[in-house]
Amino acid sequence: MTDLRTLNDRRLVRLRGALAEAPFDAVVLTSPESVLYATGYRSVAGPMFRAHRMAAVVTGDDLWLVCPAADTAPAADSGVPEDRLVPFGRFYFESEGPSPLSEMADRNTDLYAALAVALREAGPGLRYGVEGLVADPGLAAVAGEASVEAEGWASAVRGAKLPGELELLRHSALLAEAGIQAAIDAARPGITERELAGIVAATMVAGGGEPRFVVAVTGPRSALADAHPTDRSWAPGELARFDVGCVYHGYWSDIGRTAVLGEPDALQTANYAAILDGLDEQVRLAKPGVPAVEVFDVAMEGVRRGGVTPYRRQHCGHGIGLSVYEPPIIAPGVGSELAEGMTFCFETPYYKLGWGGMMVEDTLVVTGSGVDLFTHAPRTLPVVPA
């Protein structure tokens, strides 16, 4: 399994390699995903609360983590050196013996004050790229008028995944797929959506995943794209649609599957064949250099050719990594080209209110000549005995 400390080191090496070619000398990263990428620290509170803010200051030869005082001890435990932690706010850790971690409260009033300390430590005269500069002009007051937006730069650095990242993403995808398969295997007439979701979640947890969303909807509710499971019972002849994701050491999964209780009717069979063909067209086309919009177009053509009309989609996939949605999106007008090492979810969902919904969504990595699927479930429509 992936050695996380080694992966942390390699991500930082990649960041610094990109920094050497950037139009700035150092970078301030502010999203939870980019902070994790740079420092190896994954905050529990960061992804949950908008008001919870952190920053990583990366230079060619040094690194600081600016964080709430409550994050300092967990960050040090994750490997961030204590003398490279710049805290703000008030939180108390007591200690059995002398420790700088018990003296982190009230050093700086807020993120901006703490970031100013980190930038002084980084050295004078540096030009900064700042992630989130446009959304938060207050960062410019700290980083200086010469600072420039670095959100796109940070996304590009994170786009092509390292081998260790691919291992974590593959495991996360397999956990989600295993959760869905476990629910299908345990299904029976009368099982509720909530029971199906519970099996999915428990399977992911048992494999080390942290469930983030579990859509398990049946019958007409399967047409509700993102809906919470209820106590509705699955009845013979109905579809069940699963859209499931978890996080494994910070890396996301997002897998979609469909099943039918009892033998499918002709329309269910035809529609499923159409959406699967659209997805397979994406998989066949995708390789380095292909624009995202072309992958979208072949997906739409494949589904429509199978007889699903009207078929309308705002996208047919998205990048995935430390965020569940990363650029590029597989969508109209997106000319960004696929590149080796990029990871995507390809999907061709179909939602028809009053009838039901179905989807197949797979995760894959772009290789030198095509793609490598992370998931392995049979592509036929699963049939649960009624």
N, C-alpha and C positions, 0 to 999 in steps of 0.2 A: 504494500500500500504506500501511497505517497508520503514522503517525509516532509512535513509541513515547514520545518525550519529551512530545509534546503530549497523548497519552493519559494519561501519568502525571499531568500537570498537571490534567487534567479529572477524573480519579478523585479527586484530593486536594480539588478544589473541591467535588465531590459529598459527600465525607466531611465537610468543614467545614460545608456547608449543612445536613446532617443533624445535625451536632454542635450547631449553633445552636438546634435544636429538641429536643435530648436532655435528659434529667433529670440531666445531669452536664456539667462544664465542659470536660473533656478525656478522651481515650480511650487506653487501652493495648491495642494489638492484638498477639496472640501467635501466631496460626496463620500458617504460611508463606504461605497465600493472602492473608490480610488484610494481612500485612506487605508483600507485593508490591503489593497494591492501593494502599496508602498511600505507599510509598516508591519504587516502580518497581524495587526490587532483588529479583531472583529467585535465591535461593541454590541452588547445586547440591546441597549436602549437606542442606539443610533438609527437603525432602520424603522423603529416604531414611532419615534416622536420627532416632528419637524423642528421643535425647539431645541432638540439635542444636537449640538453642533461640534464638529471636530475639524482639524486641519492637519495635514502633513506637509512639512517644508522639506523639500528635497533639493540638495545641491549636488555638485559633482562628486563630493566626498563626505557628505554628512547628511543627517536626517534628524528631524525633530517631530514629535507628536504633540500637538496642541489639543487639549481635551478637558472636559469637566473633571474636577477633582475626584469625583466618584469613579472615573475610569482609570485613574492612575495605577492603582494596585493590580487590577486585571490586566492592564496593558503591560506592566512590568512582568507579570507572570507569563505573558505571551512572548516575551523576549525583547521588548523595547527597553533599552538601558534607562535606568532611573534618572541619570543626568541629562537625558534627552527628552524628558517629559516636561511640558510647560502647562501647568494646570490653571484653571480659572473656576471661580465659584466656591461654594462651601460644601464640603463633605468630610466626615471624619473617619479615619482608620486608626484604631489603636494598635500597638505593637508590643510584643513580648520584650523586645530590646530596642535600642536606638535604630531608627529607620527614617530616611527622608520621606517615605510614603505616608508616615503619620503626621507630616507637617505640610501637607499640600493644600489645606484649606486656606482660602482668603489671600492667596498670593497675587491673583489678578482678578479684576472685577468681572470681565467678560471675555468672549472669544477675541475681540479686537485687541484688547490690552495684552492678552497672552500672546497673540500672534505677533504683535509689535516686539515683544521680548524675543521670540524665536527668530525674527528677522534681524534683530540686532546681533544675536548670536551667530547667525549665518554669515555676517560680514557686510561691510559697507559697499555701496556702489553696484549692487547686483540688479540686473533687470529681471523682473518676475513675470512668469506666466501664472495666471490665477484662474482656477476652475470655479465657475459660478460668478465671475466678476460682473457680468451684465445684470444678473439677477440681484446681486447685492453690491451696489456701488460703494457701500461702506468699506469693502475690502480694498478698494483703490486708495482710500485715505490712509490705509496702513501700508500697502505694498508700494505706493508711489504712483505718480501720474504716468510714468513710463510703463506700468504694468499692462499686460494684454490678456484677453480672454484665452483660456487654455482648455475649455471643456471639450472641444472637438479633438484637440491634441491628445488629451487623456483617454478619450474613447478609442482613438486610433491605436494608441499604445496597447490598450487592453484587448484590442480586437482579435488579433491572431494569438491563439492560446499556446502556452508552453506545454510540454508533455505532461508535467505534473497536473496542470489545470485540466487537461483532457481526461486524465484518470479520474479526477474528482467529478467532473461533469458526467462522464460515462456512468460512474457508480450512482450518482444522483438520479440519472435517467432510469437506470435499471431498478432502483428502489421504487420509483413511481410506477413503472410498468409492472413490477412484482405486486405492488399493492392492488392495482386494478385486476390483475389476473387472480389474486387470492379472493377478491370479492366476487368475481365471475364464477370461480370454482365453488364458492360456498353458497351461491345464489340458489333460490328456490321460489316457487310461486308464493306470493305473500310477503316476501322479505321487504323491508322498508328501505327507503333511501338512506335514512339515518344509519341503519344497520350496515348497508353497503359501504357507506362512508367510513364507519368505524373500523371495518376490516381493512380498508385502504390505509387509513392513518396508522393503525396499529402495526401493519406490515412495514411501513416506512420507518416508523420509530424503532422497530426491532432491528432494522439494518443500519441505524445510526443517523437517519434523516430527521429533519425537523419539518413537519407538515406546514405548508404555507397556504394552500388552498386545496379543497377537496370538493369538486362538483360531481355529485352522483345523483342524477335526476332521471325519472322514469316516465313512460307514457307521454302525454301531451307536455309535461313539464320538461321533457328532454329538449324542447325547442327554446328553453330559456337559457341564453348563452352563459351567464354567470349567476347561478342561483344556489342558495344554500339548500342542503338536503332537508327533507321533512319526514314526517311519519307516514307518508303516502306509501302504499303497498304496490309492489310490482306485479302486474297482472299478465296472464298469458296473451301472446300476440303483440305485446308492447316492446318498444325500444328502451334501452337504458344507455345513457351517455355519460361518460366519465371524462373529466378534464382535471388533471391532478398535478400538483407540483410540491416539491420539498426542497430544502436546502441542506447540503452536505458540505461541512467546513466552508460555508460561505457561497458555494456554487449551486445554482438553481437547476431544477428540472421542470418540465412542462410537457406532459404527455396526454394525448387524447385517444380514447377508444370507445367503441360502440358494441353493444350486445343486444340480442333479442331473446325474449322468453318464449320458447316454442319455435316451430319452424317459421321462418320469415315469409311474408307474402311477396307477391311479384313486385310491388312498388318498393318495398323495403330492399329487396334484393337488387333491383335496378339502380336505385339511388345510391346504395352503398358501393356498388361496382363503379359508379360514376365518380364519386368523391375519391375513391381509392386510385382510380386511373389518373385523376388530376394530380394527386400527391406523387404517384409514381413518375409522372411526366416531369415534375420538378426534380426528383432524384436523378432521373436520366440526364437532364440538361445541366445540372449544377456542376460547375468546376471553376477553377481560377479564371478570372477575366470576364465571366458572364455577368452582365448587369442585373441587379436585383429585379428591375422591372420585367426583364425577359422571363425570369423564373415565375413571376406573378402571372404573366400572360399565358404561359403554357399550362399553368394550373387551372386557370379559368377556362381555357379552351378544352382541356381534358374533361372537366366536369360537365360543361355544356354539351360536349359531343356525346356524352353518356345519356343525355336526355333530361337533365335537371334544368328546368327553365321556369321562371327566371332564376338565374344564379348571379347574385351580386355579393361582392366582398370588398371591404376596404383594405385588406391585406391578406396574404396567404403565407405568412411566416414572419419570423423576427430573429435577430441575433439573441444569444443567451450566454450567460457567464456568471459574473458576480451580481448582475442584475437579471431579472427575468425577461426584460425587454432591453436589448442592446441594438444599436445601429449596426448594419443597415436593416431597415424593415423591408420585407418583400411586398412591395406595394407599387401602385401606379406612380409614374414620374420619378422613381428612385433610380438614378443612374449609377449609384455606387456599385463597383464591381466586387464580386466574391473573390476572396483571396485564400490561399492555403493557410490552414490553421484556424480560420474563422468557424465558429460553431453557430448552428441555426436550429430553430424549430420550424419545420415545414408543416403546413396544415391546410385542409380544405373543408372546413365545417359547413354544414347546411342546417338551417333553422327554419322550420315552417310551422308557424303558430297553428294550433289545432290538430296538427298531424304528429309532429315530433321533431327531434333533431338527431343528427349523427355526425361523427367526426372521426378522422384518424389524424393524429399529430405525432410526428417523430422528431427526435433530436439526432443531429449528425454533425460531422466535422468535414470541412472541405479539404480534400487531399490534393496532391499534385496533379491528378488526372480525373478526379471525380469527387465522390463523397464516401464517407464511411458511416453507416448507421450505428447509433449506440444501442438501439432497441432491437429485440429479436422475436417478438410475439408473432404468431402466424397472422397473415394478412387477410385470411378469410373472416367473414362475419361470425363471431362466436355465437353459438346457439346453446342456450341454457335449457335443459329438459323441462317441459311444463307438466 
